[in-house]
Amino acid sequence: MTEDADLGQFCCEELAEAVSPDPTASLIEHDSGLILLNLGEREEEGETGVLLATIHFCPFCGTEIQTDEDIEAALGDVEETFN
């Protein structure tokens, strides 16, 4: 992929290749379009879950990929899916 149009919603080829819908991947694309960083599993009160963090900037090229407003609008969808 060399042209921006081929990248879809991603800012660079590296991000497009790294993001996955798999909830165990390092970079996750949620159904809402929100991109999350998987920080690993966490156990609390006998239950194990995945610890996810939102990211604002692409870890590869530094482009802002999500604003606070984008993240807030999508968080309700993410909580429903991963809980």
C-alpha positions, 0 to 999 in steps of 0.5 A, a space after each residue: 500500500 502506498 497511497 493514502 486512499 488504500 489505507 482506509 481509515 488508517 494514517 499509515 501502513 504500519 498501523 493498518 497492518 498492526 490493528 486487529 479485531 481480535 480482543 487479544 491482539 496488541 492493537 484492537 479495532 473495536 466495532 465502533 472504530 475505536 482503536 485500543 491498546 491491549 495492556 494484558 490480562 488483569 485479575 481482580 476479585 477472582 475474575 480475569 479480564 483484558 486491560 485496554 487503554 485508549 490512544 490518541 496518536 498513532 504509535 508509528 507515525 504520530 498522527 492524531 487518530 482519535 480525539 477525546 470526543 471520538 473516544 467518549 462517543 465510542 466508550 459505551 460500545 466498548 464497555 458493553 462488548 468487553 464486559 
